[in-house]
Each structure stands twice: as C-alpha cells, then as structure tokens.
Amino acid sequence: MFSLAKVAALLGVLTPKDLVVCQFEIDSRRIGHGGLFFALCGNRVCGEDFLSEVACNGGVAAIVSNDYCGLDYGLVLLKVDNVIESLHRLAKAVLLERRTRIIGVTGSVGKTTIKEFIYHLISQKYNVYKNPMSFNSQVTLPIVILNAKGDEDFIVLEMAMSKKGDISRLIDIAPPDIVVLGQITYCHAENFSNLEGIAASKSEIFNKKVKFSVIHEESAKFDVVLKACKSDRVVYPSSFPIKLPFHETHFVENFSAAYEVAKYLGVKDKEIECMVDSFKMNDHRFQKKQINGVTFIDDAYNANPASSIAAFKNLPKPSKNCKKIAVFGAMGELGKFSLESHRIVGEVAVQEIDELLCIGDECDVMVDIFCKHGKFARKFKGYDELKNAMNNSACNGDVVLLKGSNYHKLWEFLQ
C-alpha cells in the first residue's frame, strides 16, 4: 500500500488530501477499493472519460492531464503534464527504493512461456512476482511494478516491443539484472526493414546492470546481440538432466532458457525436477482439448512465422486413416514481410497437415501452395463461415489446430 502523499511527492505535485492507495490501474474496469487510476489518452478513448466509473468501482484518486477541467466525481485528482510519463516516473522511483532484482525476458517468440517457466522454477526458493498475463508494454509493465508488494527478491518481467526504442524505455524503468533473449524472428516487424534491425532493438535490453544473460542460439548469430551483451552468458537450447512431461520442441526450448536462469540462481536439479510436473501452460498456448472425439490444439493466442511453424511441426498424430486440419488466421503486423512469411509458413504447413481452413487475404499464398500440392485449402470471408467449415470437416479421430494472430480470437470457436 502507498500513501497518496508519497505518490504526489514522487511525481512532484501537490495533493489536497492524503489517502491510502491499495492498487494502481490504467483500466477503469479493473479498479477496486482504494485504487489509483492513470487516465491515459489513446487513439480511440481517453481515460478521463471514465473517471465516473473509477469512482463507482471504489477508486480514490486519478492522475489526469493539466488541461482536464471536468468533474472529479469525488476522486482526488493529481494533475500532471504527461500522464504516461508520470506512470513511468513513478514506477521507476518506486523500484529504486526496493532491493528487488529484475529478470527481463524479451525476444520475438516464447516470452510468456519462458517467463512462466522461470517464475515456476525459482518461486520455491525465492519470493517472486511476475507480469500477469502479457502485461509487457509501455503502459502495462509499469503497473506490474507498482502493484508488486515491494518485498520480492525478483520480479520476472516480460518485455515487448513494436518499434525501435520500446525496450530502452522499459529498461529505463526496470533495468534487468538477468536477461533472457529468445529467438528473433519476424514478429511485430512492420516498423523494421530487416531482422538485423529487430535484433538491434531487442539488444537494447542489455543494460550496464546485467550480470547474466541467456541467449537463444539463433539470436546469438547476430553480431549486434553479442556486442551489446557485456555480461556472462550462455546459449540455449542446451541439454539438461530433467525429464519433462511434454515433448513439443518449442516448449522444451523455452524450458531450457528457464533452466539456465534457475541454475544460475542456485536452484538444484532435484528441486527443478520436483516442480516440472506441476507446471501448467497459459491459456491458448498449445492446449489440447478433446471434444466429441476430435483433438483440438488451441494455440490461438498469437501467431508469427516461427510459432506457426513450431505448431505445425509439433501436432500430435491423428487416429489411423484420420486427418490433421489447420484452422489458420492470418499473421498480422508483418508489414513488407507478410507475403514471404505466409509463403514460408505455407510451405511447412503443406508438409504437415491435410486440410487448411483460413481467414485473411494474407493467406492466399498458403491456399495456392496447398492447391499446387493437390491438398484441400479454402479461405473464408467470415468467422461464422470458417467455424461451420471446421465443424463440418472435423471427424472422430482428427486433430485440429487453431492458430492465428490474437485479433482473430480463434479460441472462441471452442467455447
């Protein structure tokens, strides 16, 4: 808990009243009793329009821009020049007062799973906090820091980027002591001209504070990565003496990264082995679900070339004389790399699956590849039409993969 007076002091503003702050939020729907709300303004909505909802939900204060002249709805309003900069400034100041060390995880694929593995493997030995869900952006990561209790040994922070400088801004708030850099590939690539540019921007995570780094073998091939990393480092995937309850290659790689972190922090192999069986994958990440005799693989949280290829290659075998079906949503935010990325994924998919049902014009090249190989593929105009086709095609014993960018929400097909 914080006092509002301390929040105001750290931001360099005055408060007419001191109150206890129990929670920090940027989403008015998540505010609870004693919450402080950052009224951020985006392209579509402005947080200042939701102050009434904040008050109704139990909020006590809000940080708003200096030019706000509306009602306070009973909230204490702290007025600042720039709300998001104040969010960053507060999170940075709060973290500087704590002894908590930061484990930063970035890369193009696997960030969330690596974060979850690290948290799971070290939480028996240390007091650990982490990003909930994928709160890894310029606006959500600072909230994670502010809502931590403050007595943690470590916070495991997944760090995302969509353009150059995003990682720099995050590590200015929370410079990591330990870094994991996952595989670098074409993901959120629309603001970059090549993979080297993505690698350079990801390498911003290697600040002077880093003591130990774990780097994916593909990422270690970039000179800019190795030059940026000044700490002791290991390259993964590497071998480990742990028997895992899963065999999917991308999950084994993710575990390998987390294993290196846990080993560095003194967690013993016997301790790790005892904890592996209790690990649960996040929702919509290669989750297996049996429905009416059909094995559905819900990997629909997001999609890029590397994760899509991994999904196709790791599908379980269907029953004898049954088929593998992919329900695929086009991969977004690839910019000029979109056509080639979908072509590469299509070339892998046609070797691994029997039918392709897809949505999004970007998938045209994949449909063409299937047709050239004499396999069934069809692109659909709407989600209802796609779902009906899936239901009509899937039979007892089949395996159906749901994979696509997050905005498609293909997991809803199973609800």
Contacts in CASP RR format, 6 or more apart in sequence:
PFRMAT RR
TARGET T0000
AUTHOR 0000-0000-0000
METHOD contacts of the structure
MODEL  1
MFSLAKVAALLGVLTPKDLVVCQFEIDSRRIGHGGLFFALCGNRVCGEDF
LSEVACNGGVAAIVSNDYCGLDYGLVLLKVDNVIESLHRLAKAVLLERRT
RIIGVTGSVGKTTIKEFIYHLISQKYNVYKNPMSFNSQVTLPIVILNAKG
DEDFIVLEMAMSKKGDISRLIDIAPPDIVVLGQITYCHAENFSNLEGIAA
SKSEIFNKKVKFSVIHEESAKFDVVLKACKSDRVVYPSSFPIKLPFHETH
FVENFSAAYEVAKYLGVKDKEIECMVDSFKMNDHRFQKKQINGVTFIDDA
YNANPASSIAAFKNLPKPSKNCKKIAVFGAMGELGKFSLESHRIVGEVAV
QEIDELLCIGDECDVMVDIFCKHGKFARKFKGYDELKNAMNNSACNGDVV
LLKGSNYHKLWEFLQ
1 20 0 8 1.000
1 21 0 8 1.000
1 22 0 8 1.000
2 20 0 8 1.000
2 21 0 8 1.000
2 36 0 8 1.000
3 18 0 8 1.000
3 19 0 8 1.000
3 20 0 8 1.000
3 21 0 8 1.000
4 15 0 8 1.000
4 17 0 8 1.000
4 18 0 8 1.000
4 19 0 8 1.000
4 20 0 8 1.000
4 21 0 8 1.000
4 36 0 8 1.000
4 60 0 8 1.000
4 61 0 8 1.000
4 76 0 8 1.000
4 78 0 8 1.000
5 15 0 8 1.000
5 18 0 8 1.000
7 15 0 8 1.000
7 21 0 8 1.000
7 36 0 8 1.000
7 61 0 8 1.000
7 78 0 8 1.000
7 90 0 8 1.000
8 14 0 8 1.000
8 15 0 8 1.000
8 78 0 8 1.000
10 89 0 8 1.000
10 90 0 8 1.000
10 93 0 8 1.000
10 94 0 8 1.000
11 63 0 8 1.000
11 78 0 8 1.000
11 80 0 8 1.000
11 86 0 8 1.000
11 89 0 8 1.000
11 90 0 8 1.000
13 78 0 8 1.000
13 79 0 8 1.000
13 80 0 8 1.000
15 61 0 8 1.000
15 76 0 8 1.000
15 78 0 8 1.000
16 76 0 8 1.000
17 76 0 8 1.000
19 34 0 8 1.000
19 60 0 8 1.000
19 61 0 8 1.000
19 76 0 8 1.000
20 34 0 8 1.000
20 60 0 8 1.000
21 34 0 8 1.000
21 35 0 8 1.000
21 36 0 8 1.000
21 60 0 8 1.000
21 61 0 8 1.000
22 32 0 8 1.000
22 33 0 8 1.000
22 34 0 8 1.000
22 35 0 8 1.000
23 31 0 8 1.000
23 32 0 8 1.000
23 33 0 8 1.000
23 34 0 8 1.000
23 35 0 8 1.000
23 36 0 8 1.000
23 147 0 8 1.000
24 35 0 8 1.000
24 36 0 8 1.000
24 38 0 8 1.000
24 143 0 8 1.000
24 146 0 8 1.000
24 147 0 8 1.000
25 31 0 8 1.000
25 32 0 8 1.000
25 35 0 8 1.000
25 36 0 8 1.000
25 37 0 8 1.000
25 38 0 8 1.000
25 143 0 8 1.000
26 37 0 8 1.000
26 38 0 8 1.000
26 40 0 8 1.000
26 87 0 8 1.000
26 139 0 8 1.000
26 140 0 8 1.000
26 143 0 8 1.000
28 37 0 8 1.000
28 47 0 8 1.000
28 50 0 8 1.000
28 51 0 8 1.000
28 53 0 8 1.000
28 54 0 8 1.000
28 57 0 8 1.000
29 53 0 8 1.000
29 57 0 8 1.000
31 37 0 8 1.000
31 53 0 8 1.000
31 54 0 8 1.000
31 57 0 8 1.000
31 58 0 8 1.000
31 59 0 8 1.000
32 57 0 8 1.000
32 58 0 8 1.000
32 59 0 8 1.000
33 58 0 8 1.000
33 59 0 8 1.000
34 58 0 8 1.000
34 59 0 8 1.000
34 60 0 8 1.000
35 54 0 8 1.000
35 58 0 8 1.000
35 59 0 8 1.000
35 60 0 8 1.000
35 61 0 8 1.000
36 59 0 8 1.000
36 60 0 8 1.000
36 61 0 8 1.000
36 62 0 8 1.000
36 63 0 8 1.000
37 47 0 8 1.000
37 50 0 8 1.000
37 51 0 8 1.000
37 54 0 8 1.000
37 59 0 8 1.000
37 61 0 8 1.000
37 62 0 8 1.000
37 63 0 8 1.000
37 75 0 8 1.000
38 62 0 8 1.000
38 63 0 8 1.000
38 83 0 8 1.000
38 84 0 8 1.000
38 86 0 8 1.000
38 87 0 8 1.000
38 143 0 8 1.000
39 46 0 8 1.000
39 47 0 8 1.000
39 48 0 8 1.000
39 50 0 8 1.000
39 51 0 8 1.000
39 62 0 8 1.000
39 63 0 8 1.000
39 64 0 8 1.000
39 65 0 8 1.000
39 68 0 8 1.000
39 83 0 8 1.000
40 46 0 8 1.000
40 47 0 8 1.000
40 83 0 8 1.000
40 84 0 8 1.000
40 87 0 8 1.000
40 139 0 8 1.000
41 47 0 8 1.000
41 48 0 8 1.000
41 65 0 8 1.000
41 83 0 8 1.000
48 64 0 8 1.000
48 65 0 8 1.000
48 68 0 8 1.000
48 70 0 8 1.000
51 62 0 8 1.000
51 64 0 8 1.000
51 71 0 8 1.000
51 72 0 8 1.000
51 73 0 8 1.000
51 75 0 8 1.000
52 71 0 8 1.000
52 73 0 8 1.000
54 62 0 8 1.000
54 73 0 8 1.000
54 75 0 8 1.000
55 73 0 8 1.000
55 74 0 8 1.000
55 75 0 8 1.000
59 75 0 8 1.000
60 75 0 8 1.000
60 76 0 8 1.000
61 75 0 8 1.000
61 76 0 8 1.000
61 77 0 8 1.000
61 78 0 8 1.000
62 75 0 8 1.000
62 76 0 8 1.000
62 77 0 8 1.000
62 78 0 8 1.000
63 77 0 8 1.000
63 78 0 8 1.000
63 79 0 8 1.000
63 80 0 8 1.000
63 83 0 8 1.000
63 86 0 8 1.000
63 87 0 8 1.000
64 77 0 8 1.000
64 78 0 8 1.000
64 79 0 8 1.000
64 80 0 8 1.000
64 83 0 8 1.000
65 79 0 8 1.000
65 80 0 8 1.000
65 81 0 8 1.000
65 82 0 8 1.000
65 83 0 8 1.000
66 79 0 8 1.000
66 80 0 8 1.000
66 81 0 8 1.000
68 77 0 8 1.000
68 79 0 8 1.000
80 86 0 8 1.000
84 138 0 8 1.000
84 139 0 8 1.000
87 139 0 8 1.000
87 142 0 8 1.000
87 143 0 8 1.000
88 138 0 8 1.000
88 142 0 8 1.000
88 169 0 8 1.000
88 172 0 8 1.000
88 173 0 8 1.000
90 142 0 8 1.000
90 146 0 8 1.000
91 141 0 8 1.000
91 142 0 8 1.000
91 143 0 8 1.000
91 145 0 8 1.000
91 146 0 8 1.000
91 173 0 8 1.000
91 174 0 8 1.000
92 172 0 8 1.000
92 173 0 8 1.000
92 174 0 8 1.000
94 145 0 8 1.000
94 146 0 8 1.000
95 102 0 8 1.000
95 145 0 8 1.000
95 173 0 8 1.000
95 174 0 8 1.000
98 150 0 8 1.000
98 152 0 8 1.000
100 129 0 8 1.000
100 148 0 8 1.000
100 150 0 8 1.000
100 152 0 8 1.000
100 153 0 8 1.000
100 154 0 8 1.000
100 155 0 8 1.000
101 153 0 8 1.000
101 154 0 8 1.000
101 155 0 8 1.000
101 177 0 8 1.000
101 178 0 8 1.000
102 154 0 8 1.000
102 155 0 8 1.000
102 157 0 8 1.000
102 174 0 8 1.000
102 175 0 8 1.000
102 176 0 8 1.000
102 177 0 8 1.000
102 178 0 8 1.000
103 118 0 8 1.000
103 154 0 8 1.000
103 155 0 8 1.000
103 156 0 8 1.000
103 157 0 8 1.000
103 176 0 8 1.000
103 177 0 8 1.000
103 178 0 8 1.000
103 179 0 8 1.000
103 180 0 8 1.000
103 261 0 8 1.000
104 156 0 8 1.000
104 157 0 8 1.000
104 158 0 8 1.000
104 159 0 8 1.000
104 174 0 8 1.000
104 176 0 8 1.000
104 178 0 8 1.000
104 179 0 8 1.000
104 180 0 8 1.000
104 205 0 8 1.000
105 111 0 8 1.000
105 114 0 8 1.000
105 115 0 8 1.000
105 118 0 8 1.000
105 156 0 8 1.000
105 157 0 8 1.000
105 158 0 8 1.000
105 159 0 8 1.000
105 179 0 8 1.000
105 180 0 8 1.000
105 182 0 8 1.000
106 158 0 8 1.000
106 159 0 8 1.000
106 160 0 8 1.000
106 161 0 8 1.000
106 167 0 8 1.000
106 179 0 8 1.000
106 180 0 8 1.000
106 181 0 8 1.000
106 182 0 8 1.000
106 202 0 8 1.000
106 205 0 8 1.000
107 181 0 8 1.000
107 182 0 8 1.000
107 183 0 8 1.000
107 184 0 8 1.000
107 202 0 8 1.000
107 216 0 8 1.000
107 219 0 8 1.000
108 182 0 8 1.000
108 183 0 8 1.000
108 184 0 8 1.000
108 185 0 8 1.000
108 186 0 8 1.000
108 187 0 8 1.000
108 188 0 8 1.000
108 198 0 8 1.000
108 202 0 8 1.000
108 304 0 8 1.000
108 306 0 8 1.000
109 182 0 8 1.000
109 183 0 8 1.000
109 185 0 8 1.000
109 187 0 8 1.000
109 250 0 8 1.000
109 304 0 8 1.000
109 306 0 8 1.000
109 307 0 8 1.000
109 310 0 8 1.000
110 182 0 8 1.000
110 183 0 8 1.000
110 250 0 8 1.000
110 254 0 8 1.000
110 307 0 8 1.000
111 134 0 8 1.000
111 136 0 8 1.000
111 158 0 8 1.000
111 159 0 8 1.000
111 160 0 8 1.000
111 182 0 8 1.000
112 134 0 8 1.000
112 158 0 8 1.000
112 282 0 8 1.000
112 285 0 8 1.000
113 251 0 8 1.000
113 254 0 8 1.000
113 281 0 8 1.000
113 282 0 8 1.000
113 285 0 8 1.000
114 158 0 8 1.000
114 180 0 8 1.000
114 182 0 8 1.000
114 254 0 8 1.000
114 257 0 8 1.000
114 258 0 8 1.000
115 130 0 8 1.000
115 131 0 8 1.000
115 156 0 8 1.000
115 157 0 8 1.000
115 158 0 8 1.000
116 130 0 8 1.000
116 279 0 8 1.000
116 281 0 8 1.000
116 282 0 8 1.000
117 254 0 8 1.000
117 255 0 8 1.000
117 257 0 8 1.000
117 258 0 8 1.000
117 259 0 8 1.000
117 279 0 8 1.000
118 156 0 8 1.000
118 180 0 8 1.000
118 257 0 8 1.000
118 258 0 8 1.000
118 261 0 8 1.000
118 262 0 8 1.000
119 128 0 8 1.000
119 130 0 8 1.000
119 156 0 8 1.000
120 258 0 8 1.000
120 275 0 8 1.000
120 278 0 8 1.000
120 279 0 8 1.000
121 258 0 8 1.000
121 259 0 8 1.000
121 261 0 8 1.000
121 262 0 8 1.000
121 267 0 8 1.000
121 272 0 8 1.000
121 275 0 8 1.000
122 128 0 8 1.000
122 154 0 8 1.000
122 261 0 8 1.000
122 262 0 8 1.000
122 265 0 8 1.000
122 267 0 8 1.000
124 267 0 8 1.000
124 271 0 8 1.000
124 275 0 8 1.000
125 265 0 8 1.000
125 266 0 8 1.000
125 267 0 8 1.000
125 271 0 8 1.000
126 153 0 8 1.000
126 154 0 8 1.000
126 265 0 8 1.000
127 151 0 8 1.000
127 152 0 8 1.000
127 153 0 8 1.000
127 154 0 8 1.000
128 152 0 8 1.000
128 153 0 8 1.000
128 154 0 8 1.000
128 155 0 8 1.000
128 156 0 8 1.000
129 144 0 8 1.000
129 148 0 8 1.000
129 149 0 8 1.000
129 152 0 8 1.000
129 154 0 8 1.000
129 155 0 8 1.000
129 156 0 8 1.000
130 144 0 8 1.000
130 155 0 8 1.000
130 156 0 8 1.000
130 157 0 8 1.000
130 158 0 8 1.000
131 140 0 8 1.000
131 141 0 8 1.000
131 144 0 8 1.000
131 156 0 8 1.000
131 157 0 8 1.000
131 158 0 8 1.000
132 144 0 8 1.000
133 282 0 8 1.000
134 158 0 8 1.000
134 160 0 8 1.000
135 141 0 8 1.000
135 143 0 8 1.000
135 144 0 8 1.000
135 158 0 8 1.000
136 157 0 8 1.000
136 158 0 8 1.000
136 159 0 8 1.000
136 160 0 8 1.000
137 160 0 8 1.000
138 166 0 8 1.000
138 169 0 8 1.000
138 170 0 8 1.000
141 157 0 8 1.000
141 159 0 8 1.000
141 170 0 8 1.000
141 173 0 8 1.000
141 174 0 8 1.000
142 173 0 8 1.000
144 155 0 8 1.000
144 157 0 8 1.000
145 155 0 8 1.000
145 157 0 8 1.000
145 173 0 8 1.000
145 174 0 8 1.000
148 155 0 8 1.000
155 174 0 8 1.000
157 170 0 8 1.000
157 174 0 8 1.000
157 176 0 8 1.000
159 167 0 8 1.000
159 170 0 8 1.000
159 171 0 8 1.000
159 205 0 8 1.000
160 166 0 8 1.000
160 188 0 8 1.000
161 167 0 8 1.000
161 170 0 8 1.000
161 188 0 8 1.000
161 201 0 8 1.000
161 202 0 8 1.000
162 188 0 8 1.000
162 190 0 8 1.000
162 191 0 8 1.000
162 333 0 8 1.000
163 191 0 8 1.000
163 192 0 8 1.000
163 201 0 8 1.000
164 191 0 8 1.000
164 192 0 8 1.000
164 197 0 8 1.000
164 200 0 8 1.000
164 201 0 8 1.000
165 201 0 8 1.000
165 204 0 8 1.000
166 201 0 8 1.000
167 201 0 8 1.000
167 202 0 8 1.000
167 204 0 8 1.000
167 205 0 8 1.000
168 204 0 8 1.000
171 204 0 8 1.000
171 205 0 8 1.000
171 207 0 8 1.000
175 207 0 8 1.000
175 208 0 8 1.000
175 209 0 8 1.000
175 210 0 8 1.000
176 205 0 8 1.000
176 207 0 8 1.000
176 209 0 8 1.000
176 210 0 8 1.000
177 209 0 8 1.000
177 210 0 8 1.000
177 211 0 8 1.000
177 212 0 8 1.000
178 210 0 8 1.000
178 211 0 8 1.000
178 212 0 8 1.000
178 213 0 8 1.000
178 214 0 8 1.000
178 261 0 8 1.000
178 264 0 8 1.000
178 265 0 8 1.000
179 205 0 8 1.000
179 206 0 8 1.000
179 210 0 8 1.000
179 212 0 8 1.000
179 213 0 8 1.000
179 214 0 8 1.000
179 229 0 8 1.000
179 231 0 8 1.000
180 213 0 8 1.000
180 214 0 8 1.000
180 215 0 8 1.000
180 257 0 8 1.000
180 258 0 8 1.000
180 261 0 8 1.000
181 202 0 8 1.000
181 203 0 8 1.000
181 205 0 8 1.000
181 213 0 8 1.000
181 214 0 8 1.000
181 215 0 8 1.000
181 216 0 8 1.000
181 219 0 8 1.000
181 225 0 8 1.000
181 229 0 8 1.000
182 215 0 8 1.000
182 216 0 8 1.000
182 219 0 8 1.000
182 257 0 8 1.000
183 216 0 8 1.000
183 218 0 8 1.000
183 219 0 8 1.000
183 253 0 8 1.000
183 306 0 8 1.000
184 195 0 8 1.000
184 198 0 8 1.000
184 199 0 8 1.000
184 202 0 8 1.000
184 216 0 8 1.000
184 218 0 8 1.000
184 219 0 8 1.000
184 222 0 8 1.000
184 225 0 8 1.000
185 195 0 8 1.000
185 198 0 8 1.000
185 218 0 8 1.000
185 304 0 8 1.000
185 305 0 8 1.000
185 306 0 8 1.000
186 195 0 8 1.000
186 198 0 8 1.000
186 304 0 8 1.000
186 305 0 8 1.000
186 306 0 8 1.000
186 334 0 8 1.000
186 337 0 8 1.000
186 341 0 8 1.000
187 304 0 8 1.000
187 305 0 8 1.000
187 306 0 8 1.000
187 333 0 8 1.000
187 334 0 8 1.000
188 333 0 8 1.000
189 198 0 8 1.000
189 333 0 8 1.000
189 334 0 8 1.000
189 335 0 8 1.000
189 337 0 8 1.000
190 333 0 8 1.000
190 334 0 8 1.000
190 335 0 8 1.000
190 336 0 8 1.000
192 198 0 8 1.000
192 201 0 8 1.000
195 222 0 8 1.000
196 222 0 8 1.000
196 224 0 8 1.000
197 224 0 8 1.000
199 219 0 8 1.000
199 222 0 8 1.000
199 224 0 8 1.000
199 225 0 8 1.000
200 224 0 8 1.000
202 219 0 8 1.000
202 225 0 8 1.000
203 222 0 8 1.000
203 224 0 8 1.000
203 225 0 8 1.000
203 227 0 8 1.000
203 228 0 8 1.000
203 229 0 8 1.000
204 228 0 8 1.000
206 213 0 8 1.000
206 228 0 8 1.000
206 229 0 8 1.000
206 230 0 8 1.000
206 231 0 8 1.000
208 230 0 8 1.000
210 229 0 8 1.000
210 230 0 8 1.000
210 231 0 8 1.000
211 231 0 8 1.000
211 232 0 8 1.000
212 231 0 8 1.000
212 232 0 8 1.000
212 233 0 8 1.000
212 261 0 8 1.000
212 264 0 8 1.000
213 229 0 8 1.000
213 231 0 8 1.000
213 232 0 8 1.000
213 233 0 8 1.000
213 234 0 8 1.000
214 233 0 8 1.000
214 234 0 8 1.000
214 235 0 8 1.000
214 236 0 8 1.000
214 257 0 8 1.000
214 260 0 8 1.000
214 261 0 8 1.000
215 225 0 8 1.000
215 229 0 8 1.000
215 233 0 8 1.000
215 234 0 8 1.000
215 235 0 8 1.000
215 236 0 8 1.000
216 235 0 8 1.000
216 236 0 8 1.000
216 237 0 8 1.000
216 253 0 8 1.000
216 257 0 8 1.000
217 235 0 8 1.000
217 236 0 8 1.000
217 237 0 8 1.000
219 225 0 8 1.000
220 226 0 8 1.000
220 235 0 8 1.000
234 260 0 8 1.000
236 253 0 8 1.000
236 256 0 8 1.000
236 257 0 8 1.000
236 260 0 8 1.000
237 252 0 8 1.000
237 253 0 8 1.000
237 256 0 8 1.000
237 257 0 8 1.000
238 256 0 8 1.000
238 260 0 8 1.000
240 255 0 8 1.000
240 256 0 8 1.000
240 259 0 8 1.000
240 269 0 8 1.000
241 269 0 8 1.000
242 255 0 8 1.000
242 259 0 8 1.000
242 269 0 8 1.000
242 272 0 8 1.000
242 273 0 8 1.000
242 276 0 8 1.000
243 273 0 8 1.000
243 276 0 8 1.000
244 251 0 8 1.000
244 252 0 8 1.000
244 255 0 8 1.000
244 276 0 8 1.000
245 276 0 8 1.000
245 277 0 8 1.000
245 279 0 8 1.000
246 252 0 8 1.000
247 314 0 8 1.000
248 286 0 8 1.000
248 310 0 8 1.000
248 314 0 8 1.000
249 310 0 8 1.000
249 313 0 8 1.000
249 314 0 8 1.000
250 307 0 8 1.000
250 310 0 8 1.000
250 314 0 8 1.000
251 281 0 8 1.000
251 286 0 8 1.000
255 276 0 8 1.000
259 272 0 8 1.000
262 272 0 8 1.000
263 269 0 8 1.000
281 287 0 8 1.000
282 301 0 8 1.000
283 298 0 8 1.000
283 301 0 8 1.000
283 411 0 8 1.000
284 298 0 8 1.000
284 299 0 8 1.000
284 300 0 8 1.000
284 301 0 8 1.000
284 411 0 8 1.000
285 299 0 8 1.000
285 301 0 8 1.000
286 297 0 8 1.000
286 298 0 8 1.000
286 299 0 8 1.000
286 311 0 8 1.000
286 314 0 8 1.000
287 297 0 8 1.000
287 298 0 8 1.000
287 299 0 8 1.000
288 295 0 8 1.000
288 296 0 8 1.000
288 297 0 8 1.000
288 298 0 8 1.000
288 316 0 8 1.000
289 295 0 8 1.000
289 296 0 8 1.000
289 298 0 8 1.000
289 414 0 8 1.000
290 296 0 8 1.000
291 414 0 8 1.000
292 396 0 8 1.000
293 396 0 8 1.000
293 397 0 8 1.000
294 394 0 8 1.000
294 395 0 8 1.000
294 396 0 8 1.000
294 397 0 8 1.000
294 398 0 8 1.000
294 399 0 8 1.000
294 400 0 8 1.000
295 316 0 8 1.000
295 318 0 8 1.000
295 397 0 8 1.000
295 398 0 8 1.000
295 399 0 8 1.000
295 400 0 8 1.000
296 399 0 8 1.000
296 400 0 8 1.000
296 402 0 8 1.000
296 414 0 8 1.000
297 311 0 8 1.000
297 315 0 8 1.000
297 316 0 8 1.000
297 399 0 8 1.000
297 400 0 8 1.000
297 401 0 8 1.000
297 402 0 8 1.000
298 402 0 8 1.000
298 411 0 8 1.000
298 414 0 8 1.000
299 307 0 8 1.000
299 311 0 8 1.000
299 401 0 8 1.000
299 402 0 8 1.000
299 403 0 8 1.000
300 402 0 8 1.000
300 403 0 8 1.000
300 404 0 8 1.000
300 406 0 8 1.000
300 408 0 8 1.000
300 409 0 8 1.000
300 410 0 8 1.000
300 411 0 8 1.000
301 406 0 8 1.000
301 411 0 8 1.000
302 404 0 8 1.000
302 405 0 8 1.000
302 406 0 8 1.000
303 328 0 8 1.000
303 329 0 8 1.000
303 331 0 8 1.000
303 332 0 8 1.000
303 403 0 8 1.000
303 404 0 8 1.000
303 405 0 8 1.000
304 331 0 8 1.000
304 334 0 8 1.000
304 341 0 8 1.000
305 331 0 8 1.000
305 341 0 8 1.000
305 344 0 8 1.000
305 345 0 8 1.000
307 403 0 8 1.000
308 328 0 8 1.000
308 331 0 8 1.000
308 345 0 8 1.000
308 348 0 8 1.000
308 349 0 8 1.000
308 403 0 8 1.000
308 404 0 8 1.000
309 344 0 8 1.000
309 345 0 8 1.000
309 348 0 8 1.000
311 401 0 8 1.000
311 403 0 8 1.000
312 326 0 8 1.000
312 345 0 8 1.000
312 348 0 8 1.000
312 349 0 8 1.000
312 352 0 8 1.000
312 353 0 8 1.000
312 401 0 8 1.000
313 348 0 8 1.000
313 352 0 8 1.000
315 324 0 8 1.000
315 352 0 8 1.000
315 353 0 8 1.000
315 399 0 8 1.000
315 401 0 8 1.000
316 399 0 8 1.000
317 399 0 8 1.000
318 324 0 8 1.000
318 397 0 8 1.000
318 398 0 8 1.000
318 399 0 8 1.000
319 396 0 8 1.000
319 397 0 8 1.000
319 398 0 8 1.000
322 395 0 8 1.000
322 396 0 8 1.000
322 397 0 8 1.000
322 398 0 8 1.000
322 399 0 8 1.000
323 353 0 8 1.000
323 354 0 8 1.000
323 355 0 8 1.000
323 395 0 8 1.000
323 398 0 8 1.000
323 399 0 8 1.000
324 352 0 8 1.000
324 353 0 8 1.000
324 354 0 8 1.000
324 355 0 8 1.000
324 398 0 8 1.000
324 399 0 8 1.000
324 400 0 8 1.000
324 401 0 8 1.000
325 353 0 8 1.000
325 354 0 8 1.000
325 355 0 8 1.000
325 356 0 8 1.000
325 357 0 8 1.000
325 390 0 8 1.000
325 393 0 8 1.000
325 394 0 8 1.000
325 398 0 8 1.000
325 399 0 8 1.000
325 400 0 8 1.000
325 401 0 8 1.000
326 349 0 8 1.000
326 353 0 8 1.000
326 355 0 8 1.000
326 356 0 8 1.000
326 357 0 8 1.000
326 358 0 8 1.000
326 400 0 8 1.000
326 401 0 8 1.000
326 403 0 8 1.000
327 357 0 8 1.000
327 358 0 8 1.000
327 386 0 8 1.000
327 390 0 8 1.000
327 400 0 8 1.000
327 401 0 8 1.000
327 402 0 8 1.000
327 403 0 8 1.000
327 410 0 8 1.000
327 413 0 8 1.000
328 349 0 8 1.000
328 356 0 8 1.000
328 357 0 8 1.000
328 358 0 8 1.000
328 359 0 8 1.000
328 363 0 8 1.000
328 366 0 8 1.000
328 401 0 8 1.000
328 403 0 8 1.000
328 404 0 8 1.000
329 358 0 8 1.000
329 359 0 8 1.000
329 360 0 8 1.000
329 363 0 8 1.000
329 403 0 8 1.000
329 404 0 8 1.000
329 405 0 8 1.000
329 408 0 8 1.000
329 410 0 8 1.000
330 342 0 8 1.000
330 358 0 8 1.000
330 359 0 8 1.000
330 360 0 8 1.000
330 361 0 8 1.000
330 362 0 8 1.000
330 363 0 8 1.000
330 404 0 8 1.000
330 405 0 8 1.000
330 408 0 8 1.000
331 338 0 8 1.000
331 341 0 8 1.000
331 342 0 8 1.000
331 345 0 8 1.000
331 362 0 8 1.000
331 404 0 8 1.000
331 405 0 8 1.000
332 338 0 8 1.000
332 362 0 8 1.000
332 405 0 8 1.000
332 407 0 8 1.000
333 405 0 8 1.000
334 341 0 8 1.000
334 362 0 8 1.000
338 362 0 8 1.000
339 362 0 8 1.000
339 365 0 8 1.000
342 362 0 8 1.000
342 363 0 8 1.000
342 365 0 8 1.000
342 366 0 8 1.000
343 365 0 8 1.000
343 366 0 8 1.000
343 369 0 8 1.000
345 366 0 8 1.000
346 365 0 8 1.000
346 366 0 8 1.000
346 369 0 8 1.000
346 370 0 8 1.000
347 369 0 8 1.000
349 356 0 8 1.000
349 366 0 8 1.000
349 369 0 8 1.000
349 370 0 8 1.000
350 356 0 8 1.000
350 369 0 8 1.000
350 370 0 8 1.000
350 373 0 8 1.000
350 375 0 8 1.000
353 401 0 8 1.000
354 375 0 8 1.000
354 376 0 8 1.000
355 375 0 8 1.000
355 376 0 8 1.000
355 377 0 8 1.000
355 393 0 8 1.000
356 366 0 8 1.000
356 367 0 8 1.000
356 370 0 8 1.000
356 375 0 8 1.000
356 376 0 8 1.000
356 377 0 8 1.000
356 378 0 8 1.000
357 377 0 8 1.000
357 378 0 8 1.000
357 380 0 8 1.000
357 386 0 8 1.000
357 389 0 8 1.000
357 390 0 8 1.000
357 393 0 8 1.000
358 366 0 8 1.000
358 367 0 8 1.000
358 377 0 8 1.000
358 378 0 8 1.000
358 379 0 8 1.000
358 380 0 8 1.000
358 386 0 8 1.000
359 379 0 8 1.000
359 380 0 8 1.000
359 381 0 8 1.000
359 382 0 8 1.000
359 383 0 8 1.000
359 386 0 8 1.000
359 408 0 8 1.000
360 379 0 8 1.000
361 379 0 8 1.000
363 379 0 8 1.000
364 379 0 8 1.000
366 377 0 8 1.000
367 377 0 8 1.000
367 378 0 8 1.000
367 379 0 8 1.000
369 377 0 8 1.000
370 376 0 8 1.000
370 377 0 8 1.000
371 377 0 8 1.000
378 389 0 8 1.000
380 386 0 8 1.000
380 389 0 8 1.000
383 408 0 8 1.000
386 413 0 8 1.000
387 413 0 8 1.000
390 400 0 8 1.000
390 413 0 8 1.000
394 400 0 8 1.000
402 410 0 8 1.000
402 411 0 8 1.000
402 413 0 8 1.000
402 414 0 8 1.000
403 410 0 8 1.000
404 410 0 8 1.000
END
